């Protein structure tokens, strides 16, 4: 799942090149999120209760780390933090479903 651009940003010859690269990047990001989700589902096997699934301390520290990473890369850390908060809340909800199904 490595990104190998056809055109680097400064090599693009027009909007079609730029849009094609953005689409390729977005597809890769979504593939990686899908892979991340597979790990999230597997994590439910190692958790004992719903508090473990929700892992509030881990959630908070993970968001702060993503914010720092974003800032280091010249992005708005608060925007990335909010994006991850929404994404991870969705993953936690899905992990809770897997955890609860495991208990049945």
Rosetta constraint file for C-alpha pairs under 8 A:
AtomPair CA 1 CA 28 HARMONIC 6.83 0.50
AtomPair CA 1 CA 32 HARMONIC 7.66 0.50
AtomPair CA 3 CA 25 HARMONIC 7.14 0.50
AtomPair CA 3 CA 28 HARMONIC 7.36 0.50
AtomPair CA 5 CA 21 HARMONIC 6.74 0.50
AtomPair CA 6 CA 21 HARMONIC 7.39 0.50
AtomPair CA 7 CA 11 HARMONIC 5.47 0.50
AtomPair CA 7 CA 12 HARMONIC 5.69 0.50
AtomPair CA 7 CA 17 HARMONIC 7.14 0.50
AtomPair CA 7 CA 21 HARMONIC 7.27 0.50
AtomPair CA 8 CA 12 HARMONIC 6.59 0.50
AtomPair CA 9 CA 18 HARMONIC 7.22 0.50
AtomPair CA 12 CA 17 HARMONIC 5.41 0.50
AtomPair CA 12 CA 18 HARMONIC 6.13 0.50
AtomPair CA 13 CA 17 HARMONIC 6.29 0.50
AtomPair CA 14 CA 18 HARMONIC 6.54 0.50
AtomPair CA 15 CA 19 HARMONIC 5.92 0.50
AtomPair CA 16 CA 20 HARMONIC 5.99 0.50
AtomPair CA 17 CA 21 HARMONIC 6.29 0.50
AtomPair CA 18 CA 22 HARMONIC 6.18 0.50
AtomPair CA 19 CA 23 HARMONIC 6.02 0.50
AtomPair CA 20 CA 24 HARMONIC 6.21 0.50
AtomPair CA 21 CA 25 HARMONIC 6.13 0.50
AtomPair CA 22 CA 26 HARMONIC 6.07 0.50
AtomPair CA 23 CA 27 HARMONIC 6.09 0.50
AtomPair CA 24 CA 28 HARMONIC 6.26 0.50
AtomPair CA 25 CA 29 HARMONIC 6.14 0.50
AtomPair CA 26 CA 30 HARMONIC 6.17 0.50
AtomPair CA 27 CA 31 HARMONIC 6.19 0.50
AtomPair CA 28 CA 32 HARMONIC 6.17 0.50
AtomPair CA 29 CA 33 HARMONIC 6.18 0.50
AtomPair CA 30 CA 34 HARMONIC 6.15 0.50
AtomPair CA 31 CA 35 HARMONIC 6.33 0.50
AtomPair CA 32 CA 36 HARMONIC 6.09 0.50
AtomPair CA 33 CA 37 HARMONIC 6.12 0.50
AtomPair CA 34 CA 38 HARMONIC 6.49 0.50
AtomPair CA 35 CA 39 HARMONIC 6.73 0.50
AtomPair CA 36 CA 40 HARMONIC 6.38 0.50
AtomPair CA 37 CA 41 HARMONIC 6.24 0.50
AtomPair CA 37 CA 91 HARMONIC 6.72 0.50
AtomPair CA 38 CA 42 HARMONIC 6.33 0.50
AtomPair CA 39 CA 43 HARMONIC 6.09 0.50
AtomPair CA 40 CA 44 HARMONIC 6.95 0.50
AtomPair CA 40 CA 91 HARMONIC 6.92 0.50
AtomPair CA 40 CA 92 HARMONIC 7.87 0.50
AtomPair CA 40 CA 95 HARMONIC 6.38 0.50
AtomPair CA 41 CA 45 HARMONIC 7.81 0.50
AtomPair CA 41 CA 94 HARMONIC 7.63 0.50
AtomPair CA 41 CA 95 HARMONIC 5.43 0.50
AtomPair CA 41 CA 98 HARMONIC 6.60 0.50
AtomPair CA 42 CA 46 HARMONIC 7.76 0.50
AtomPair CA 43 CA 47 HARMONIC 6.89 0.50
AtomPair CA 43 CA 95 HARMONIC 7.93 0.50
AtomPair CA 44 CA 53 HARMONIC 6.62 0.50
AtomPair CA 44 CA 95 HARMONIC 6.18 0.50
AtomPair CA 44 CA 96 HARMONIC 7.61 0.50
AtomPair CA 44 CA 98 HARMONIC 6.75 0.50
AtomPair CA 44 CA 99 HARMONIC 5.39 0.50
AtomPair CA 45 CA 99 HARMONIC 7.24 0.50
AtomPair CA 47 CA 52 HARMONIC 5.59 0.50
AtomPair CA 47 CA 53 HARMONIC 6.25 0.50
AtomPair CA 48 CA 52 HARMONIC 6.39 0.50
AtomPair CA 49 CA 53 HARMONIC 6.55 0.50
AtomPair CA 50 CA 54 HARMONIC 6.17 0.50
AtomPair CA 50 CA 96 HARMONIC 6.83 0.50
AtomPair CA 50 CA 99 HARMONIC 7.73 0.50
AtomPair CA 51 CA 55 HARMONIC 6.06 0.50
AtomPair CA 51 CA 56 HARMONIC 7.92 0.50
AtomPair CA 53 CA 92 HARMONIC 6.89 0.50
AtomPair CA 53 CA 95 HARMONIC 6.99 0.50
AtomPair CA 53 CA 96 HARMONIC 6.48 0.50
AtomPair CA 53 CA 99 HARMONIC 7.84 0.50
AtomPair CA 54 CA 59 HARMONIC 7.69 0.50
AtomPair CA 54 CA 92 HARMONIC 6.25 0.50
AtomPair CA 54 CA 96 HARMONIC 7.95 0.50
AtomPair CA 55 CA 59 HARMONIC 6.06 0.50
AtomPair CA 56 CA 60 HARMONIC 6.16 0.50
AtomPair CA 57 CA 61 HARMONIC 6.15 0.50
AtomPair CA 58 CA 62 HARMONIC 5.82 0.50
AtomPair CA 59 CA 63 HARMONIC 6.24 0.50
AtomPair CA 59 CA 88 HARMONIC 7.93 0.50
AtomPair CA 60 CA 64 HARMONIC 6.43 0.50
AtomPair CA 61 CA 65 HARMONIC 6.23 0.50
AtomPair CA 62 CA 66 HARMONIC 6.25 0.50
AtomPair CA 63 CA 67 HARMONIC 6.18 0.50
AtomPair CA 63 CA 81 HARMONIC 5.49 0.50
AtomPair CA 63 CA 84 HARMONIC 6.76 0.50
AtomPair CA 63 CA 85 HARMONIC 6.74 0.50
AtomPair CA 64 CA 68 HARMONIC 6.29 0.50
AtomPair CA 64 CA 81 HARMONIC 7.03 0.50
AtomPair CA 65 CA 69 HARMONIC 6.21 0.50
AtomPair CA 66 CA 70 HARMONIC 6.08 0.50
AtomPair CA 66 CA 77 HARMONIC 7.37 0.50
AtomPair CA 66 CA 80 HARMONIC 6.98 0.50
AtomPair CA 66 CA 81 HARMONIC 6.18 0.50
AtomPair CA 66 CA 84 HARMONIC 7.74 0.50
AtomPair CA 67 CA 71 HARMONIC 6.18 0.50
AtomPair CA 67 CA 76 HARMONIC 7.84 0.50
AtomPair CA 67 CA 77 HARMONIC 4.15 0.50
AtomPair CA 67 CA 78 HARMONIC 6.19 0.50
AtomPair CA 67 CA 80 HARMONIC 6.10 0.50
AtomPair CA 67 CA 81 HARMONIC 5.16 0.50
AtomPair CA 68 CA 72 HARMONIC 6.12 0.50
AtomPair CA 68 CA 77 HARMONIC 6.35 0.50
AtomPair CA 69 CA 73 HARMONIC 6.38 0.50
AtomPair CA 69 CA 77 HARMONIC 7.55 0.50
AtomPair CA 70 CA 74 HARMONIC 6.39 0.50
AtomPair CA 70 CA 75 HARMONIC 5.01 0.50
AtomPair CA 70 CA 76 HARMONIC 6.41 0.50
AtomPair CA 70 CA 77 HARMONIC 4.95 0.50
AtomPair CA 70 CA 80 HARMONIC 6.55 0.50
AtomPair CA 71 CA 75 HARMONIC 5.18 0.50
AtomPair CA 71 CA 76 HARMONIC 5.90 0.50
AtomPair CA 71 CA 77 HARMONIC 4.95 0.50
AtomPair CA 75 CA 80 HARMONIC 7.68 0.50
AtomPair CA 76 CA 80 HARMONIC 6.53 0.50
AtomPair CA 77 CA 81 HARMONIC 5.91 0.50
AtomPair CA 78 CA 82 HARMONIC 6.17 0.50
AtomPair CA 79 CA 83 HARMONIC 6.19 0.50
AtomPair CA 80 CA 84 HARMONIC 6.12 0.50
AtomPair CA 81 CA 85 HARMONIC 6.02 0.50
AtomPair CA 82 CA 86 HARMONIC 6.27 0.50
AtomPair CA 83 CA 87 HARMONIC 6.23 0.50
AtomPair CA 84 CA 88 HARMONIC 5.77 0.50
AtomPair CA 85 CA 89 HARMONIC 5.99 0.50
AtomPair CA 86 CA 90 HARMONIC 6.37 0.50
AtomPair CA 87 CA 91 HARMONIC 6.36 0.50
AtomPair CA 88 CA 92 HARMONIC 5.94 0.50
AtomPair CA 89 CA 93 HARMONIC 6.18 0.50
AtomPair CA 90 CA 94 HARMONIC 6.30 0.50
AtomPair CA 91 CA 95 HARMONIC 5.98 0.50
AtomPair CA 92 CA 96 HARMONIC 6.03 0.50
AtomPair CA 93 CA 97 HARMONIC 6.51 0.50
AtomPair CA 94 CA 98 HARMONIC 6.47 0.50
AtomPair CA 95 CA 99 HARMONIC 6.04 0.50
AtomPair CA 96 CA 100 HARMONIC 5.97 0.50
AtomPair CA 97 CA 101 HARMONIC 6.08 0.50
AtomPair CA 98 CA 102 HARMONIC 6.15 0.50
AtomPair CA 99 CA 103 HARMONIC 6.56 0.50
AtomPair CA 100 CA 104 HARMONIC 6.81 0.50
